[in-house]
Amino acid sequence: MIKPLPKQAVLIVNAMSRKGADAFEQARDLLVESGVELLATHAIKDPDALRPAVCQALAEKAPMIIVGGGDGSLSSTIDDFLGTDTVFALLPLGTANSFSRTLGIPQDLEGAVRVIAEGRKLRIDLGSIDGDYFANAAAMGLSPMIAETVPHKLKRTLGMIGYLIWAARVAIQFKPFRLTIDDGSTIHRTWATEVRIFNGRFHGGIELTDNACVQSGQIMVQAVTGRSLFGLAWSWFATLFKLRSREQTVTEYKGTSLKLSARPQQKISVDGELCASTPCEVSVARAAVWVAAPVPA
């Protein structure tokens, strides 16, 4: 049974995201034209003010809160929706927009608004790293190095191309690491060049796995094994072009809870933002929040 979305909402846009400053007024007008009653609208220019604005709307029991921004903005606010009936809706205004791709939301503003106006309520899982919830994906290895050092202007101006340019620059500083995964019954040890922790299917705007789902009730860890930077580059290339050999470049582990450690210690980027490190426990919060999603074809 399809559950319809509320027709009243609060709109909160991170105006510092790649497209946020230009999209706020257009999104507001499109939502109103589509029949969504906006109880309040906020264009947030201070990133630290984004979460308080969401929490205020939640405290006022808004039926739906529309957050416009990149994956970092979405992940930093979605865990506040746990334990509420408020629907989390999103406008993909960042660089990679991995979470919106996982949900099947169009990447253009008009299409995303159409989902909010005509879509359905969907109950989804959230991933968790030591109790800090995230929407889509986390990673250790090269990705956190990029997230920690990439200039904001480069990311804002060039988008995915900017990421690739910066990745080539920081790759020369990269070193493989020894990874340990405890799934509760077996301890797995391997050399790795990158580890992805999936709730959804996308990371960096690229579909990296077919085997993760936001309604599976499991968290998935995907390791690019080996010690070669060339092997990591080949894994990304094979995945980007969906070659049959891509599954041979990674090893996947699934469960409701997995313990990860690494030597040397690794930083972890969560939905593009650096905010965790090993050792850690990754787990899944089953059917944690309501989101706005497209109606199945």
ZIKA-V132666 format. One record per residue. PHI is phi in degrees with one decimal (999 if undefined). NEAR is the number of other ideal C-beta (glycine too) atoms within 10 Angstrom. D_LAST is the distance of its C-alpha to the last C-alpha in Angstrom with 1 decimal. Layout:
phi->{PHI PHI}
near->{NEAR NEAR}
d_last->{D_LAST D_LAST}
This chain:
phi->{999 -79.2 -97.0 -69.8 -84.0 -62.6 -102.4 -118.5 -157.3 -108.8 -104.1 -131.0 -118.2 -77.2 -72.9 -93.0 -69.6 -56.2 -113.8 -61.2 -61.4 -81.4 -91.4 -56.9 -65.8 -64.5 -62.9 -59.2 -66.3 -64.7 -63.9 -63.1 -63.4 -87.3 94.5 -91.0 -83.6 -92.1 -73.8 -162.8 -134.8 -139.1 -101.3 -92.0 -100.9 -105.7 -54.2 -70.1 -92.5 -66.1 -66.0 -57.2 -65.3 -66.2 -62.4 -65.3 -65.6 -66.8 -62.6 -87.1 57.3 -61.8 -61.9 -149.2 -121.1 -100.1 -108.4 -105.8 166.3 -88.8 -60.5 -64.2 -63.4 -68.0 -68.2 -74.1 -116.4 -67.2 -68.4 -70.4 -83.3 -59.8 80.5 -121.4 -99.9 -69.5 -84.9 -92.6 -115.7 -137.4 -117.0 -76.5 -120.0 -98.4 -89.6 -95.3 53.4 -65.5 -65.9 -65.0 -66.2 -59.5 -80.7 80.2 -84.0 -56.8 -85.3 -87.3 -63.0 -62.2 -66.0 -65.6 -65.0 -61.3 -63.4 -65.6 -80.7 -124.8 -84.2 -132.3 -80.1 -133.7 -89.9 -127.0 -78.9 -123.4 -84.1 -143.8 -121.4 52.3 85.0 -97.0 -82.7 -142.7 -86.6 -124.3 -154.6 -130.4 -154.7 -129.4 118.8 -71.0 -57.4 -63.4 -62.6 -67.5 -60.2 -75.4 -118.1 -63.3 -63.9 -60.1 -65.5 -64.8 -64.2 -69.1 -81.3 -105.8 61.6 -60.5 -63.4 -61.3 -59.8 -65.3 -61.6 -70.3 -60.5 -63.5 -72.7 -82.5 -60.4 -68.2 -94.1 -79.9 -133.5 -67.4 -141.4 -91.6 -107.2 -124.9 -124.7 -108.5 -95.5 99.1 -125.4 -137.4 -103.4 -102.6 -128.1 -160.8 -79.1 -144.2 -108.6 -158.5 -131.5 -114.5 -113.1 -108.8 -101.3 -107.2 -96.3 -108.1 -147.3 64.4 80.8 -115.7 -74.7 -97.9 -153.9 -98.0 -104.4 -108.8 -149.9 -74.7 -126.1 -82.1 77.7 -133.6 -102.2 -122.4 -112.9 -117.9 -109.9 -85.4 -86.5 108.9 -123.7 -99.5 -66.3 -62.4 -62.3 -66.5 -62.1 -66.3 -60.9 -64.9 -62.3 -63.6 -73.3 -57.7 -100.5 52.4 -73.4 -62.6 -77.6 -62.8 -69.1 -78.9 -92.8 -135.7 -123.3 -115.2 -130.0 -131.0 171.0 -83.1 -155.6 -135.3 -103.9 -118.0 -143.5 -150.6 -125.8 -70.8 -55.3 -116.2 -78.3 -126.2 -95.8 -113.6 48.4 89.4 -116.5 -77.9 -156.2 -155.9 -156.8 -84.2 -73.9 -155.8 -116.4 -107.2 -150.5 -120.4 -101.2 -70.2 45.7 -83.8 -140.9 -89.0 -128.9 -88.6 -135.9 -66.3 -74.8 -58.3 -68.3}
near->{3 10 11 10 24 18 13 12 26 23 25 27 28 31 20 18 27 23 24 23 16 12 22 22 12 13 26 19 11 19 21 14 10 14 9 22 11 14 15 14 17 19 18 24 13 11 15 7 13 25 16 12 20 25 13 15 24 18 10 12 9 21 15 23 29 26 25 29 29 26 31 24 28 30 27 23 25 25 18 19 21 11 9 15 11 22 25 22 29 28 30 29 28 28 24 25 25 27 28 27 21 23 21 13 24 15 12 10 18 11 13 27 24 16 22 26 18 14 23 17 17 20 14 24 23 23 27 22 21 12 10 16 22 29 30 30 31 30 25 26 25 21 23 23 20 23 22 12 12 19 10 10 9 14 23 17 11 15 16 13 12 20 21 14 12 19 18 10 13 14 14 7 9 15 9 18 19 14 26 15 22 18 15 10 6 8 11 14 10 14 14 23 24 26 28 22 26 28 30 27 20 22 29 22 19 15 16 25 20 10 14 27 17 26 10 16 12 19 25 24 21 25 23 27 20 17 13 14 15 9 16 22 16 18 23 20 13 17 20 13 8 10 13 7 11 19 14 11 21 19 17 14 19 16 18 14 14 22 17 22 16 21 10 8 11 23 18 27 24 25 28 30 19 17 18 20 15 20 13 22 13 27 20 23 20 14 14 22 24 21 25 25 23 17 12 7 4}
d_last->{13.9 12.1 15.0 15.3 17.0 20.7 21.8 24.8 25.1 27.6 27.0 28.8 28.7 30.7 32.5 33.9 30.6 30.2 28.5 29.2 32.3 30.9 27.5 28.9 29.9 27.0 24.5 26.7 26.7 23.0 22.3 25.0 23.8 20.3 22.0 22.5 26.1 27.7 30.4 31.8 31.2 32.8 33.1 34.6 37.0 38.6 36.2 38.3 37.4 33.6 33.6 36.3 34.2 31.2 33.6 35.2 31.9 31.2 34.8 34.2 31.2 28.7 25.5 23.4 24.8 23.2 24.8 24.9 26.3 26.2 25.5 29.0 28.7 25.6 27.2 30.5 29.1 26.3 28.8 30.4 27.4 28.4 29.8 28.3 25.6 25.0 21.5 21.5 19.5 20.1 20.6 21.0 24.5 26.1 26.8 24.5 21.8 21.0 19.6 17.1 16.0 15.7 13.4 11.2 12.8 13.7 17.4 18.6 19.9 18.2 14.7 15.8 17.3 14.3 12.6 15.9 16.1 12.8 11.2 12.2 15.2 14.9 18.2 18.9 22.0 24.5 26.9 30.6 33.7 36.8 35.2 33.7 29.9 27.5 23.8 22.9 25.8 29.6 32.0 35.6 37.5 37.1 34.2 36.5 39.2 37.0 35.7 39.3 40.9 38.5 39.8 37.6 38.5 37.5 34.0 33.6 34.8 33.4 30.3 29.3 32.2 34.5 33.3 34.1 37.5 38.4 37.2 39.7 42.4 42.1 41.6 45.3 45.9 43.5 44.8 43.1 43.4 44.0 41.0 41.4 38.5 39.4 36.7 39.0 40.2 40.8 41.9 40.5 42.5 41.7 42.2 39.2 38.5 35.3 33.4 29.9 28.9 25.1 23.0 20.0 19.6 21.0 24.6 26.1 22.8 22.7 20.6 23.6 22.2 19.4 21.1 20.6 18.1 18.4 18.2 20.5 23.7 25.5 26.7 27.0 30.0 29.9 33.3 34.3 37.5 40.8 43.1 42.3 40.8 40.1 38.1 35.9 35.5 34.5 32.0 30.3 30.6 29.2 26.2 25.6 25.5 23.9 27.0 27.4 30.4 28.7 28.6 32.4 33.1 31.9 32.5 30.0 31.0 29.0 30.1 30.1 33.1 34.8 38.1 38.5 41.7 42.9 46.2 46.8 44.8 41.5 39.9 36.2 33.7 31.0 27.9 30.4 33.3 36.4 37.0 37.9 40.0 41.0 42.0 39.0 36.9 33.1 31.1 27.8 27.4 25.1 22.5 24.6 22.7 20.0 17.8 15.4 11.9 8.6 6.4 3.8 0.0}
